[in-house]
Amino acid sequence: MKFQVFIIAEVEEDIVEICHYIMRQDSVIKSRYVADTLKQTCETLARSPERGHHPPELERIGVMDFREIHFKPYRIIYQIIEKKVFVHCVLDGRRDLQEILERRLLR
């Protein structure tokens, strides 16, 4: 069964920030590759969003509404509501994400 995937505006900003960082540290080509792959990975949620697991930072505080999948060090945080998948964050998994996730997802 196919789900609709919605990528919220903040996710676009997340991807732009990631790409700017990669451009400064590496190359434009790698930046484009990462941006394209992150977007494609988000779109794969249309086929099987249940495959993701609950982010441990949220699970620890009893929040089980969100799931995550990964591409390299990046974590794609999303929520399934009926037949819709809402992608809320694309974050670098090497950062301390507890505060970021609580601020962005539990407003």
Stockholm file with secondary structure:
# STOCKHOLM 1.0

chainA/1-107         MKFQVFIIAEVEEDIVEICHYIMRQDSVIKSRYVADTLKQTCETLARSPERGHHPPELERIGVMDFREIHFKPYRIIYQIIEKKVFVHCVLDGRRDLQEILERRLLR
#=GR chainA/1-107 SS CCCEEEECHHHHHHHHHHHHHHHHHSCHHHHHHHHHHHHHHHHGGGTCGGGSBCCHHHHTTTCCSEEEEEETTEEEEEEEETTEEEEEEEEETTSCCHHHHHHHHCC
#=GC SS_cons         CCCEEEECHHHHHHHHHHHHHHHHHSCHHHHHHHHHHHHHHHHGGGTCGGGSBCCHHHHTTTCCSEEEEEETTEEEEEEEETTEEEEEEEEETTSCCHHHHHHHHCC
//
